[in-house]
């Protein structure tokens, strides 16, 4: 490191740490989004929800 005195090591390390934190944050958000998407797949289809709503309104009338 001493041989490369022209390099601002503090700045380089800070930059590397910031990139690391950004990447970890992106990974966490992506994992969370994948989980939400997986949960959404188990929901009923739009057609099923519409049919359920119509049937419920027909029973009320």
C-alpha distance matrix in Angstrom:
0.0 3.8 5.4 5.3 6.8 9.6 8.4 10.1 8.4 11.7 13.7 12.1 12.5 15.9 16.9 16.1 18.1 20.9 21.3 21.4 24.1 26.0 26.2 27.4 29.9 31.2 31.6 33.5 35.7 36.4 37.4 39.7 41.2 41.9 43.6 45.7 46.7 47.6 49.8 51.4 52.5 54.7 56.5 59.8 60.2 61.3 64.7 65.1 64.2 66.7 69.4 68.8 69.1 72.3 73.9 73.2 74.8 77.7 78.4 78.4 81.0
3.8 0.0 3.8 5.3 5.4 9.0 9.3 10.9 10.2 13.2 15.4 14.5 15.2 18.3 19.5 19.2 21.1 23.7 24.4 24.7 27.2 29.1 29.5 30.7 33.1 34.5 35.0 36.9 39.0 39.8 40.9 43.0 44.6 45.4 47.1 49.1 50.1 51.2 53.3 54.9 56.0 58.2 60.0 63.3 63.7 64.6 68.1 68.5 67.6 70.0 72.8 72.2 72.4 75.6 77.2 76.4 78.0 81.0 81.6 81.6 84.1
5.4 3.8 0.0 3.8 5.6 8.5 9.5 12.3 12.1 15.5 17.0 15.7 17.0 20.2 20.7 20.4 22.8 25.2 25.4 26.0 28.7 30.3 30.5 32.0 34.5 35.5 36.0 38.2 40.2 40.7 41.9 44.3 45.6 46.2 48.2 50.2 51.0 52.0 54.3 55.8 56.8 59.1 61.0 64.2 64.3 65.3 68.7 69.3 68.5 70.8 73.6 73.2 73.4 76.5 78.2 77.6 79.1 82.0 82.8 82.9 85.3
5.3 5.3 3.8 0.0 3.8 5.5 5.9 9.1 9.4 13.0 13.9 12.4 14.3 17.3 17.5 17.5 20.1 22.2 22.3 23.3 26.0 27.3 27.6 29.4 31.7 32.5 33.4 35.6 37.4 37.9 39.4 41.6 42.7 43.5 45.6 47.5 48.2 49.4 51.7 53.0 54.1 56.5 58.2 61.4 61.4 62.3 65.7 66.4 65.5 67.8 70.6 70.3 70.4 73.4 75.2 74.6 76.0 79.0 79.9 79.9 82.3
6.8 5.4 5.6 3.8 0.0 3.8 5.4 7.6 8.8 11.8 12.9 12.6 14.5 17.0 17.6 18.3 20.6 22.4 23.1 24.3 26.6 27.9 28.8 30.5 32.4 33.5 34.7 36.6 38.3 39.2 40.7 42.7 43.9 44.9 46.9 48.6 49.5 50.9 53.0 54.2 55.5 57.9 59.5 62.7 62.8 63.5 67.0 67.6 66.6 68.8 71.7 71.3 71.3 74.4 76.2 75.5 76.8 79.8 80.7 80.5 82.9
9.6 9.0 8.5 5.5 3.8 0.0 3.8 6.5 9.0 11.8 11.8 11.6 14.4 16.3 16.4 17.5 20.1 21.4 21.9 23.7 25.9 26.8 27.8 29.9 31.5 32.4 33.8 35.9 37.2 38.0 39.9 41.8 42.7 43.9 46.1 47.5 48.3 49.9 52.0 53.1 54.4 56.9 58.3 61.4 61.3 61.8 65.3 66.2 65.1 67.1 70.1 69.9 69.8 72.7 74.7 74.0 75.2 78.3 79.3 79.1 81.3
8.4 9.3 9.5 5.9 5.4 3.8 0.0 3.8 5.7 8.8 8.6 7.9 10.6 12.8 12.7 13.8 16.4 17.7 18.2 19.9 22.2 23.1 24.1 26.1 27.8 28.7 30.1 32.1 33.5 34.4 36.1 38.0 39.0 40.2 42.3 43.9 44.7 46.2 48.3 49.4 50.8 53.2 54.7 57.8 57.8 58.4 61.9 62.6 61.5 63.7 66.6 66.3 66.2 69.3 71.2 70.5 71.7 74.8 75.7 75.5 77.9
10.1 10.9 12.3 9.1 7.6 6.5 3.8 0.0 3.8 5.6 5.5 6.3 8.7 10.1 10.8 12.4 14.4 15.6 16.8 18.5 20.2 21.3 22.8 24.6 25.9 27.2 28.8 30.5 31.8 33.1 34.8 36.4 37.6 39.0 40.9 42.3 43.4 45.1 46.9 48.0 49.6 52.0 53.3 56.4 56.6 57.0 60.6 61.3 60.0 62.2 65.2 64.7 64.5 67.6 69.5 68.7 69.8 73.0 73.9 73.5 75.9
8.4 10.2 12.1 9.4 8.8 9.0 5.7 3.8 0.0 3.8 5.4 4.9 5.9 8.3 9.7 10.3 12.0 14.0 15.2 16.2 18.1 19.8 20.9 22.3 24.0 25.5 26.7 28.3 30.0 31.3 32.7 34.4 35.8 37.1 38.8 40.4 41.6 43.0 44.9 46.2 47.8 50.0 51.5 54.7 55.0 55.8 59.3 59.8 58.6 60.9 63.8 63.2 63.2 66.3 68.1 67.2 68.6 71.7 72.4 72.2 74.7
11.7 13.2 15.5 13.0 11.8 11.8 8.8 5.6 3.8 0.0 3.8 5.5 5.3 6.1 8.6 10.0 10.6 12.2 14.3 15.3 16.4 18.3 20.0 21.0 22.4 24.3 25.7 26.9 28.5 30.1 31.5 32.9 34.4 36.0 37.5 38.9 40.4 41.9 43.5 44.8 46.6 48.7 50.0 53.4 53.8 54.4 58.0 58.4 57.0 59.3 62.3 61.5 61.4 64.6 66.4 65.3 66.6 69.8 70.4 70.1 72.6
13.7 15.4 17.0 13.9 12.9 11.8 8.6 5.5 5.4 3.8 0.0 3.8 5.5 5.1 6.1 8.6 9.9 10.5 12.3 14.2 15.3 16.4 18.4 20.0 21.0 22.5 24.3 25.7 26.9 28.4 30.2 31.5 32.7 34.4 36.2 37.4 38.7 40.4 42.1 43.2 44.9 47.3 48.4 51.6 51.8 52.2 55.9 56.5 55.0 57.2 60.3 59.7 59.4 62.5 64.5 63.5 64.6 67.8 68.6 68.2 70.6
12.1 14.5 15.7 12.4 12.6 11.6 7.9 6.3 4.9 5.5 3.8 0.0 3.8 5.5 5.1 6.2 8.6 9.9 10.7 12.3 14.3 15.4 16.6 18.4 20.0 21.1 22.6 24.4 25.8 26.9 28.6 30.4 31.5 32.8 34.8 36.2 37.3 38.9 40.8 41.9 43.4 45.8 47.2 50.4 50.5 51.1 54.7 55.3 54.1 56.3 59.3 58.8 58.7 61.9 63.7 62.9 64.2 67.3 68.1 67.9 70.3
12.5 15.2 17.0 14.3 14.5 14.4 10.6 8.7 5.9 5.3 5.5 3.8 0.0 3.8 5.4 5.0 6.1 8.5 9.9 10.4 12.2 14.2 15.3 16.4 18.2 19.9 21.0 22.4 24.3 25.6 26.8 28.5 30.1 31.4 33.0 34.6 35.9 37.3 39.0 40.5 42.0 44.2 45.7 49.0 49.4 50.2 53.8 54.1 52.9 55.3 58.2 57.5 57.5 60.8 62.4 61.5 63.0 66.1 66.7 66.5 69.1
15.9 18.3 20.2 17.3 17.0 16.3 12.8 10.1 8.3 6.1 5.1 5.5 3.8 0.0 3.8 5.5 5.1 6.1 8.7 9.8 10.5 12.3 14.2 15.3 16.4 18.3 19.9 21.0 22.5 24.2 25.7 26.9 28.4 30.1 31.6 32.9 34.4 36.0 37.5 38.8 40.7 42.8 44.0 47.3 47.8 48.3 52.0 52.4 50.9 53.3 56.2 55.5 55.3 58.5 60.3 59.3 60.6 63.8 64.4 64.1 66.6
16.9 19.5 20.7 17.5 17.6 16.4 12.7 10.8 9.7 8.6 6.1 5.1 5.4 3.8 0.0 3.8 5.5 5.1 6.3 8.6 10.0 10.6 12.4 14.3 15.3 16.5 18.4 20.0 21.1 22.4 24.3 25.8 26.8 28.5 30.4 31.6 32.7 34.5 36.2 37.3 39.0 41.3 42.5 45.7 45.9 46.4 50.0 50.6 49.3 51.5 54.5 53.9 53.8 56.9 58.8 57.9 59.2 62.3 63.1 62.9 65.3
16.1 19.2 20.4 17.5 18.3 17.5 13.8 12.4 10.3 10.0 8.6 6.2 5.0 5.5 3.8 0.0 3.8 5.5 5.2 6.1 8.7 9.9 10.6 12.3 14.2 15.3 16.5 18.4 20.0 21.0 22.5 24.4 25.6 26.8 28.7 30.3 31.3 32.8 34.7 36.0 37.5 39.8 41.2 44.5 44.8 45.6 49.1 49.6 48.5 50.8 53.7 53.1 53.2 56.4 58.1 57.3 58.8 61.8 62.5 62.5 65.0
18.1 21.1 22.8 20.1 20.6 20.1 16.4 14.4 12.0 10.6 9.9 8.6 6.1 5.1 5.5 3.8 0.0 3.8 5.4 4.9 6.1 8.5 9.8 10.5 12.1 14.1 15.2 16.4 18.3 19.8 21.0 22.5 24.2 25.6 27.0 28.6 30.0 31.4 33.0 34.5 36.2 38.3 39.7 43.1 43.6 44.4 48.1 48.3 47.0 49.5 52.3 51.5 51.6 54.9 56.4 55.5 57.0 60.1 60.7 60.5 63.1
20.9 23.7 25.2 22.2 22.4 21.4 17.7 15.6 14.0 12.2 10.5 9.9 8.5 6.1 5.1 5.5 3.8 0.0 3.8 5.4 5.2 6.2 8.6 9.9 10.5 12.3 14.2 15.3 16.5 18.2 19.9 21.1 22.4 24.2 25.8 27.0 28.4 30.1 31.6 32.8 34.7 36.9 38.0 41.3 41.6 42.2 45.9 46.3 44.8 47.2 50.1 49.4 49.3 52.5 54.3 53.3 54.6 57.8 58.5 58.2 60.7
21.3 24.4 25.4 22.3 23.1 21.9 18.2 16.8 15.2 14.3 12.3 10.7 9.9 8.7 6.3 5.2 5.4 3.8 0.0 3.8 5.5 5.1 6.1 8.6 9.8 10.5 12.2 14.2 15.3 16.3 18.2 19.9 20.8 22.3 24.3 25.6 26.6 28.3 30.2 31.2 32.8 35.2 36.5 39.7 39.9 40.6 44.1 44.7 43.5 45.8 48.7 48.2 48.2 51.3 53.1 52.4 53.8 56.8 57.6 57.6 60.0
21.4 24.7 26.0 23.3 24.3 23.7 19.9 18.5 16.2 15.3 14.2 12.3 10.4 9.8 8.6 6.1 4.9 5.4 3.8 0.0 3.8 5.5 5.2 6.2 8.6 9.9 10.6 12.3 14.3 15.3 16.5 18.4 19.9 21.0 22.7 24.4 25.6 26.9 28.7 30.2 31.7 33.8 35.4 38.7 39.2 40.2 43.7 44.0 42.9 45.4 48.1 47.5 47.7 50.9 52.5 51.7 53.3 56.3 56.9 57.0 59.6
24.1 27.2 28.7 26.0 26.6 25.9 22.2 20.2 18.1 16.4 15.3 14.3 12.2 10.5 10.0 8.7 6.1 5.2 5.5 3.8 0.0 3.8 5.4 5.1 6.0 8.6 9.8 10.5 12.2 14.1 15.3 16.5 18.2 19.8 21.1 22.6 24.2 25.6 27.1 28.5 30.4 32.4 33.7 37.1 37.7 38.5 42.2 42.3 41.0 43.5 46.3 45.4 45.5 48.8 50.3 49.4 50.9 54.0 54.5 54.4 57.1
26.0 29.1 30.3 27.3 27.9 26.8 23.1 21.3 19.8 18.3 16.4 15.4 14.2 12.3 10.6 9.9 8.5 6.2 5.1 5.5 3.8 0.0 3.8 5.5 5.1 6.2 8.6 9.9 10.5 12.1 14.2 15.3 16.3 18.2 20.0 21.0 22.2 24.1 25.7 26.7 28.6 30.9 32.0 35.2 35.5 36.1 39.8 40.2 38.8 41.2 44.1 43.5 43.4 46.6 48.4 47.5 48.9 52.0 52.7 52.6 55.1
26.2 29.5 30.5 27.6 28.8 27.8 24.1 22.8 20.9 20.0 18.4 16.6 15.3 14.2 12.4 10.6 9.8 8.6 6.1 5.2 5.4 3.8 0.0 3.8 5.4 5.0 6.1 8.6 9.9 10.4 12.2 14.2 15.1 16.3 18.3 19.9 20.7 22.3 24.3 25.5 26.9 29.2 30.7 33.9 34.2 35.2 38.7 39.0 38.0 40.5 43.2 42.7 43.0 46.1 47.7 47.1 48.7 51.6 52.3 52.5 55.0
27.4 30.7 32.0 29.4 30.5 29.9 26.1 24.6 22.3 21.0 20.0 18.4 16.4 15.3 14.3 12.3 10.5 9.9 8.6 6.2 5.1 5.5 3.8 0.0 3.8 5.4 5.0 6.2 8.6 9.8 10.5 12.3 14.2 15.2 16.6 18.4 19.9 21.0 22.7 24.3 25.9 27.8 29.4 32.9 33.6 34.7 38.3 38.2 37.2 39.9 42.5 41.6 42.0 45.3 46.7 45.9 47.7 50.6 51.1 51.2 53.9
29.9 33.1 34.5 31.7 32.4 31.5 27.8 25.9 24.0 22.4 21.0 20.0 18.2 16.4 15.3 14.2 12.1 10.5 9.8 8.6 6.0 5.1 5.4 3.8 0.0 3.8 5.4 5.1 6.2 8.5 9.9 10.6 12.2 14.2 15.4 16.6 18.3 19.9 21.2 22.5 24.5 26.5 27.7 31.1 31.7 32.6 36.2 36.3 34.9 37.5 40.3 39.4 39.5 42.8 44.3 43.4 45.0 48.0 48.6 48.5 51.2
31.2 34.5 35.5 32.5 33.5 32.4 28.7 27.2 25.5 24.3 22.5 21.1 19.9 18.3 16.5 15.3 14.1 12.3 10.5 9.9 8.6 6.2 5.0 5.4 3.8 0.0 3.8 5.4 5.1 6.0 8.5 9.8 10.3 12.1 14.1 15.2 16.2 18.1 19.8 20.8 22.5 24.8 26.0 29.2 29.6 30.4 34.0 34.3 33.1 35.6 38.4 37.8 38.0 41.1 42.8 42.1 43.7 46.6 47.4 47.5 50.0
31.6 35.0 36.0 33.4 34.7 33.8 30.1 28.8 26.7 25.7 24.3 22.6 21.0 19.9 18.4 16.5 15.2 14.2 12.2 10.6 9.8 8.6 6.1 5.0 5.4 3.8 0.0 3.8 5.5 5.1 6.1 8.6 9.8 10.4 12.3 14.2 15.2 16.3 18.4 19.8 21.1 23.3 25.0 28.3 28.9 30.2 33.6 33.7 32.8 35.5 38.0 37.3 37.9 41.1 42.4 41.9 43.7 46.5 47.1 47.5 50.1
33.5 36.9 38.2 35.6 36.6 35.9 32.1 30.5 28.3 26.9 25.7 24.4 22.4 21.0 20.0 18.4 16.4 15.3 14.2 12.3 10.5 9.9 8.6 6.2 5.1 5.4 3.8 0.0 3.8 5.5 5.1 6.2 8.6 9.9 10.7 12.4 14.3 15.3 16.7 18.5 20.3 22.0 23.5 27.0 27.9 29.2 32.7 32.5 31.3 34.2 36.7 35.7 36.1 39.5 40.7 39.9 41.8 44.7 45.0 45.3 48.0
35.7 39.0 40.2 37.4 38.3 37.2 33.5 31.8 30.0 28.5 26.9 25.8 24.3 22.5 21.1 20.0 18.3 16.5 15.3 14.3 12.2 10.5 9.9 8.6 6.2 5.1 5.5 3.8 0.0 3.8 5.4 5.0 6.1 8.5 9.8 10.5 12.2 14.1 15.3 16.4 18.5 20.5 21.5 24.9 25.6 26.4 30.1 30.1 28.8 31.4 34.1 33.3 33.5 36.8 38.2 37.4 39.1 42.1 42.6 42.8 45.4
36.4 39.8 40.7 37.9 39.2 38.0 34.4 33.1 31.3 30.1 28.4 26.9 25.6 24.2 22.4 21.0 19.8 18.2 16.3 15.3 14.1 12.1 10.4 9.8 8.5 6.0 5.1 5.5 3.8 0.0 3.8 5.4 5.0 6.1 8.6 9.8 10.4 12.1 14.1 15.1 16.5 19.0 20.3 23.5 24.0 25.1 28.6 28.7 27.9 30.5 33.0 32.5 33.0 36.1 37.6 37.1 38.9 41.6 42.4 42.8 45.3
37.4 40.9 41.9 39.4 40.7 39.9 36.1 34.8 32.7 31.5 30.2 28.6 26.8 25.7 24.3 22.5 21.0 19.9 18.2 16.5 15.3 14.2 12.2 10.5 9.9 8.5 6.1 5.1 5.4 3.8 0.0 3.8 5.5 5.1 6.3 8.7 9.9 10.5 12.4 14.3 15.6 17.4 19.2 22.7 23.6 25.2 28.6 28.2 27.5 30.5 32.7 31.9 32.7 35.9 37.0 36.5 38.6 41.2 41.6 42.2 44.9
39.7 43.0 44.3 41.6 42.7 41.8 38.0 36.4 34.4 32.9 31.5 30.4 28.5 26.9 25.8 24.4 22.5 21.1 19.9 18.4 16.5 15.3 14.2 12.3 10.6 9.8 8.6 6.2 5.0 5.4 3.8 0.0 3.8 5.5 5.1 6.3 8.7 9.8 10.6 12.4 14.5 16.1 17.3 20.9 22.1 23.4 26.9 26.4 25.2 28.2 30.6 29.5 30.1 33.4 34.6 33.8 35.8 38.6 38.9 39.3 42.0
41.2 44.6 45.6 42.7 43.9 42.7 39.0 37.6 35.8 34.4 32.7 31.5 30.1 28.4 26.8 25.6 24.2 22.4 20.8 19.9 18.2 16.3 15.1 14.2 12.2 10.3 9.8 8.6 6.1 5.0 5.5 3.8 0.0 3.8 5.4 5.1 6.1 8.5 9.8 10.4 12.5 14.7 15.7 18.9 19.5 20.6 24.2 24.1 23.1 25.8 28.3 27.6 28.1 31.3 32.7 32.2 34.0 36.7 37.4 37.8 40.3
41.9 45.4 46.2 43.5 44.9 43.9 40.2 39.0 37.1 36.0 34.4 32.8 31.4 30.1 28.5 26.8 25.6 24.2 22.3 21.0 19.8 18.2 16.3 15.2 14.2 12.1 10.4 9.9 8.5 6.1 5.1 5.5 3.8 0.0 3.8 5.4 5.0 6.1 8.6 9.8 10.7 13.0 14.8 18.0 18.7 20.4 23.6 23.4 22.9 25.8 28.0 27.4 28.4 31.5 32.6 32.4 34.5 36.9 37.5 38.3 40.9
43.6 47.1 48.2 45.6 46.9 46.1 42.3 40.9 38.8 37.5 36.2 34.8 33.0 31.6 30.4 28.7 27.0 25.8 24.3 22.7 21.1 20.0 18.3 16.6 15.4 14.1 12.3 10.7 9.8 8.6 6.3 5.1 5.4 3.8 0.0 3.8 5.4 5.0 6.2 8.6 10.1 11.3 13.2 16.8 18.2 20.1 23.3 22.6 21.9 25.1 27.0 26.0 27.1 30.3 31.1 30.6 33.0 35.5 35.7 36.5 39.3
45.7 49.1 50.2 47.5 48.6 47.5 43.9 42.3 40.4 38.9 37.4 36.2 34.6 32.9 31.6 30.3 28.6 27.0 25.6 24.4 22.6 21.0 19.9 18.4 16.6 15.2 14.2 12.4 10.5 9.8 8.7 6.3 5.1 5.4 3.8 0.0 3.8 5.4 5.0 6.2 8.8 10.3 11.1 14.6 15.9 17.3 20.7 20.1 19.0 22.1 24.3 23.3 24.0 27.3 28.4 27.8 29.8 32.5 32.9 33.5 36.2
46.7 50.1 51.0 48.2 49.5 48.3 44.7 43.4 41.6 40.4 38.7 37.3 35.9 34.4 32.7 31.3 30.0 28.4 26.6 25.6 24.2 22.2 20.7 19.9 18.3 16.2 15.2 14.3 12.2 10.4 9.9 8.7 6.1 5.0 5.4 3.8 0.0 3.8 5.3 5.0 6.4 9.1 10.1 13.2 13.8 15.4 18.7 18.5 17.9 20.8 23.0 22.5 23.5 26.4 27.6 27.5 29.6 32.0 32.7 33.5 36.0
47.6 51.2 52.0 49.4 50.9 49.9 46.2 45.1 43.0 41.9 40.4 38.9 37.3 36.0 34.5 32.8 31.4 30.1 28.3 26.9 25.6 24.1 22.3 21.0 19.9 18.1 16.3 15.3 14.1 12.1 10.5 9.8 8.5 6.1 5.0 5.4 3.8 0.0 3.8 5.4 5.3 7.1 9.5 12.7 13.9 16.3 19.2 18.4 18.3 21.6 23.2 22.5 24.0 27.0 27.7 27.7 30.1 32.2 32.7 33.8 36.5
49.8 53.3 54.3 51.7 53.0 52.0 48.3 46.9 44.9 43.5 42.1 40.8 39.0 37.5 36.2 34.7 33.0 31.6 30.2 28.7 27.1 25.7 24.3 22.7 21.2 19.8 18.4 16.7 15.3 14.1 12.4 10.6 9.8 8.6 6.2 5.0 5.3 3.8 0.0 3.8 5.5 5.6 7.2 10.9 12.8 15.1 18.0 16.8 16.2 19.6 21.2 20.0 21.4 24.6 25.2 24.8 27.3 29.6 29.8 30.8 33.6
51.4 54.9 55.8 53.0 54.2 53.1 49.4 48.0 46.2 44.8 43.2 41.9 40.5 38.8 37.3 36.0 34.5 32.8 31.2 30.2 28.5 26.7 25.5 24.3 22.5 20.8 19.8 18.5 16.4 15.1 14.3 12.4 10.4 9.8 8.6 6.2 5.0 5.4 3.8 0.0 3.8 5.3 5.3 8.5 9.8 11.6 14.8 14.1 13.3 16.5 18.5 17.7 18.8 21.9 22.8 22.7 24.9 27.2 27.8 28.8 31.3
52.5 56.0 56.8 54.1 55.5 54.4 50.8 49.6 47.8 46.6 44.9 43.4 42.0 40.7 39.0 37.5 36.2 34.7 32.8 31.7 30.4 28.6 26.9 25.9 24.5 22.5 21.1 20.3 18.5 16.5 15.6 14.5 12.5 10.7 10.1 8.8 6.4 5.3 5.5 3.8 0.0 3.8 5.4 7.8 8.7 11.4 14.0 13.3 13.6 16.7 18.2 17.8 19.6 22.2 22.9 23.4 25.8 27.6 28.3 29.7 32.1
54.7 58.2 59.1 56.5 57.9 56.9 53.2 52.0 50.0 48.7 47.3 45.8 44.2 42.8 41.3 39.8 38.3 36.9 35.2 33.8 32.4 30.9 29.2 27.8 26.5 24.8 23.3 22.0 20.5 19.0 17.4 16.1 14.7 13.0 11.3 10.3 9.1 7.1 5.6 5.3 3.8 0.0 3.8 6.6 8.9 12.0 14.2 12.4 12.8 16.4 17.2 16.3 18.4 21.2 21.4 21.6 24.4 26.1 26.4 27.9 30.6
56.5 60.0 61.0 58.2 59.5 58.3 54.7 53.3 51.5 50.0 48.4 47.2 45.7 44.0 42.5 41.2 39.7 38.0 36.5 35.4 33.7 32.0 30.7 29.4 27.7 26.0 25.0 23.5 21.5 20.3 19.2 17.3 15.7 14.8 13.2 11.1 10.1 9.5 7.2 5.3 5.4 3.8 0.0 3.8 6.5 9.0 11.4 9.7 9.3 12.9 14.1 13.1 14.8 17.8 18.2 18.3 20.9 22.8 23.2 24.6 27.2
59.8 63.3 64.2 61.4 62.7 61.4 57.8 56.4 54.7 53.4 51.6 50.4 49.0 47.3 45.7 44.5 43.1 41.3 39.7 38.7 37.1 35.2 33.9 32.9 31.1 29.2 28.3 27.0 24.9 23.5 22.7 20.9 18.9 18.0 16.8 14.6 13.2 12.7 10.9 8.5 7.8 6.6 3.8 0.0 3.8 6.6 8.1 6.0 6.5 9.9 10.7 10.1 12.3 14.8 15.2 15.8 18.4 20.0 20.6 22.3 24.6
60.2 63.7 64.3 61.4 62.8 61.3 57.8 56.6 55.0 53.8 51.8 50.5 49.4 47.8 45.9 44.8 43.6 41.6 39.9 39.2 37.7 35.5 34.2 33.6 31.7 29.6 28.9 27.9 25.6 24.0 23.6 22.1 19.5 18.7 18.2 15.9 13.8 13.9 12.8 9.8 8.7 8.9 6.5 3.8 0.0 3.8 5.4 5.1 6.3 8.7 9.9 10.7 12.5 14.4 15.4 16.6 18.6 20.0 21.4 23.1 24.9
61.3 64.6 65.3 62.3 63.5 61.8 58.4 57.0 55.8 54.4 52.2 51.1 50.2 48.3 46.4 45.6 44.4 42.2 40.6 40.2 38.5 36.1 35.2 34.7 32.6 30.4 30.2 29.2 26.4 25.1 25.2 23.4 20.6 20.4 20.1 17.3 15.4 16.3 15.1 11.6 11.4 12.0 9.0 6.6 3.8 0.0 3.8 5.4 5.1 6.2 8.6 9.8 10.6 12.3 14.2 15.4 16.7 18.3 20.1 21.4 22.9
64.7 68.1 68.7 65.7 67.0 65.3 61.9 60.6 59.3 58.0 55.9 54.7 53.8 52.0 50.0 49.1 48.1 45.9 44.1 43.7 42.2 39.8 38.7 38.3 36.2 34.0 33.6 32.7 30.1 28.6 28.6 26.9 24.2 23.6 23.3 20.7 18.7 19.2 18.0 14.8 14.0 14.2 11.4 8.1 5.4 3.8 0.0 3.8 5.5 5.1 6.1 8.6 9.9 10.6 12.2 14.2 15.4 16.4 18.4 20.2 21.4
65.1 68.5 69.3 66.4 67.6 66.2 62.6 61.3 59.8 58.4 56.5 55.3 54.1 52.4 50.6 49.6 48.3 46.3 44.7 44.0 42.3 40.2 39.0 38.2 36.3 34.3 33.7 32.5 30.1 28.7 28.2 26.4 24.1 23.4 22.6 20.1 18.5 18.4 16.8 14.1 13.3 12.4 9.7 6.0 5.1 5.4 3.8 0.0 3.8 5.5 5.1 6.1 8.6 9.9 10.5 12.2 14.3 15.3 16.6 18.6 20.3
64.2 67.6 68.5 65.5 66.6 65.1 61.5 60.0 58.6 57.0 55.0 54.1 52.9 50.9 49.3 48.5 47.0 44.8 43.5 42.9 41.0 38.8 38.0 37.2 34.9 33.1 32.8 31.3 28.8 27.9 27.5 25.2 23.1 22.9 21.9 19.0 17.9 18.3 16.2 13.3 13.6 12.8 9.3 6.5 6.3 5.1 5.5 3.8 0.0 3.8 5.4 5.1 6.2 8.7 9.9 10.6 12.4 14.2 15.5 16.9 18.8
66.7 70.0 70.8 67.8 68.8 67.1 63.7 62.2 60.9 59.3 57.2 56.3 55.3 53.3 51.5 50.8 49.5 47.2 45.8 45.4 43.5 41.2 40.5 39.9 37.5 35.6 35.5 34.2 31.4 30.5 30.5 28.2 25.8 25.8 25.1 22.1 20.8 21.6 19.6 16.5 16.7 16.4 12.9 9.9 8.7 6.2 5.1 5.5 3.8 0.0 3.8 5.4 5.1 6.2 8.6 9.9 10.7 12.2 14.3 15.6 16.8
69.4 72.8 73.6 70.6 71.7 70.1 66.6 65.2 63.8 62.3 60.3 59.3 58.2 56.2 54.5 53.7 52.3 50.1 48.7 48.1 46.3 44.1 43.2 42.5 40.3 38.4 38.0 36.7 34.1 33.0 32.7 30.6 28.3 28.0 27.0 24.3 23.0 23.2 21.2 18.5 18.2 17.2 14.1 10.7 9.9 8.6 6.1 5.1 5.4 3.8 0.0 3.8 5.4 5.1 6.1 8.5 9.9 10.4 12.3 14.4 15.6
68.8 72.2 73.2 70.3 71.3 69.9 66.3 64.7 63.2 61.5 59.7 58.8 57.5 55.5 53.9 53.1 51.5 49.4 48.2 47.5 45.4 43.5 42.7 41.6 39.4 37.8 37.3 35.7 33.3 32.5 31.9 29.5 27.6 27.4 26.0 23.3 22.5 22.5 20.0 17.7 17.8 16.3 13.1 10.1 10.7 9.8 8.6 6.1 5.1 5.4 3.8 0.0 3.8 5.5 5.2 6.1 8.7 9.9 10.7 12.6 14.7
69.1 72.4 73.4 70.4 71.3 69.8 66.2 64.5 63.2 61.4 59.4 58.7 57.5 55.3 53.8 53.2 51.6 49.3 48.2 47.7 45.5 43.4 43.0 42.0 39.5 38.0 37.9 36.1 33.5 33.0 32.7 30.1 28.1 28.4 27.1 24.0 23.5 24.0 21.4 18.8 19.6 18.4 14.8 12.3 12.5 10.6 9.9 8.6 6.2 5.1 5.4 3.8 0.0 3.8 5.5 5.1 6.3 8.6 10.0 10.9 12.7
72.3 75.6 76.5 73.4 74.4 72.7 69.3 67.6 66.3 64.6 62.5 61.9 60.8 58.5 56.9 56.4 54.9 52.5 51.3 50.9 48.8 46.6 46.1 45.3 42.8 41.1 41.1 39.5 36.8 36.1 35.9 33.4 31.3 31.5 30.3 27.3 26.4 27.0 24.6 21.9 22.2 21.2 17.8 14.8 14.4 12.3 10.6 9.9 8.7 6.2 5.1 5.5 3.8 0.0 3.8 5.4 5.2 6.1 8.7 10.0 10.8
73.9 77.2 78.2 75.2 76.2 74.7 71.2 69.5 68.1 66.4 64.5 63.7 62.4 60.3 58.8 58.1 56.4 54.3 53.1 52.5 50.3 48.4 47.7 46.7 44.3 42.8 42.4 40.7 38.2 37.6 37.0 34.6 32.7 32.6 31.1 28.4 27.6 27.7 25.2 22.8 22.9 21.4 18.2 15.2 15.4 14.2 12.2 10.5 9.9 8.6 6.1 5.2 5.5 3.8 0.0 3.8 5.5 5.0 6.3 8.8 10.2
73.2 76.4 77.6 74.6 75.5 74.0 70.5 68.7 67.2 65.3 63.5 62.9 61.5 59.3 57.9 57.3 55.5 53.3 52.4 51.7 49.4 47.5 47.1 45.9 43.4 42.1 41.9 39.9 37.4 37.1 36.5 33.8 32.2 32.4 30.6 27.8 27.5 27.7 24.8 22.7 23.4 21.6 18.3 15.8 16.6 15.4 14.2 12.2 10.6 9.9 8.5 6.1 5.1 5.4 3.8 0.0 3.8 5.5 5.3 6.5 9.1
74.8 78.0 79.1 76.0 76.8 75.2 71.7 69.8 68.6 66.6 64.6 64.2 63.0 60.6 59.2 58.8 57.0 54.6 53.8 53.3 50.9 48.9 48.7 47.7 45.0 43.7 43.7 41.8 39.1 38.9 38.6 35.8 34.0 34.5 33.0 29.8 29.6 30.1 27.3 24.9 25.8 24.4 20.9 18.4 18.6 16.7 15.4 14.3 12.4 10.7 9.9 8.7 6.3 5.2 5.5 3.8 0.0 3.8 5.4 5.1 6.5
77.7 81.0 82.0 79.0 79.8 78.3 74.8 73.0 71.7 69.8 67.8 67.3 66.1 63.8 62.3 61.8 60.1 57.8 56.8 56.3 54.0 52.0 51.6 50.6 48.0 46.6 46.5 44.7 42.1 41.6 41.2 38.6 36.7 36.9 35.5 32.5 32.0 32.2 29.6 27.2 27.6 26.1 22.8 20.0 20.0 18.3 16.4 15.3 14.2 12.2 10.4 9.9 8.6 6.1 5.0 5.5 3.8 0.0 3.8 5.5 5.4
78.4 81.6 82.8 79.9 80.7 79.3 75.7 73.9 72.4 70.4 68.6 68.1 66.7 64.4 63.1 62.5 60.7 58.5 57.6 56.9 54.5 52.7 52.3 51.1 48.6 47.4 47.1 45.0 42.6 42.4 41.6 38.9 37.4 37.5 35.7 32.9 32.7 32.7 29.8 27.8 28.3 26.4 23.2 20.6 21.4 20.1 18.4 16.6 15.5 14.3 12.3 10.7 10.0 8.7 6.3 5.3 5.4 3.8 0.0 3.8 5.6
78.4 81.6 82.9 79.9 80.5 79.1 75.5 73.5 72.2 70.1 68.2 67.9 66.5 64.1 62.9 62.5 60.5 58.2 57.6 57.0 54.4 52.6 52.5 51.2 48.5 47.5 47.5 45.3 42.8 42.8 42.2 39.3 37.8 38.3 36.5 33.5 33.5 33.8 30.8 28.8 29.7 27.9 24.6 22.3 23.1 21.4 20.2 18.6 16.9 15.6 14.4 12.6 10.9 10.0 8.8 6.5 5.1 5.5 3.8 0.0 3.8
81.0 84.1 85.3 82.3 82.9 81.3 77.9 75.9 74.7 72.6 70.6 70.3 69.1 66.6 65.3 65.0 63.1 60.7 60.0 59.6 57.1 55.1 55.0 53.9 51.2 50.0 50.1 48.0 45.4 45.3 44.9 42.0 40.3 40.9 39.3 36.2 36.0 36.5 33.6 31.3 32.1 30.6 27.2 24.6 24.9 22.9 21.4 20.3 18.8 16.8 15.6 14.7 12.7 10.8 10.2 9.1 6.5 5.4 5.6 3.8 0.0
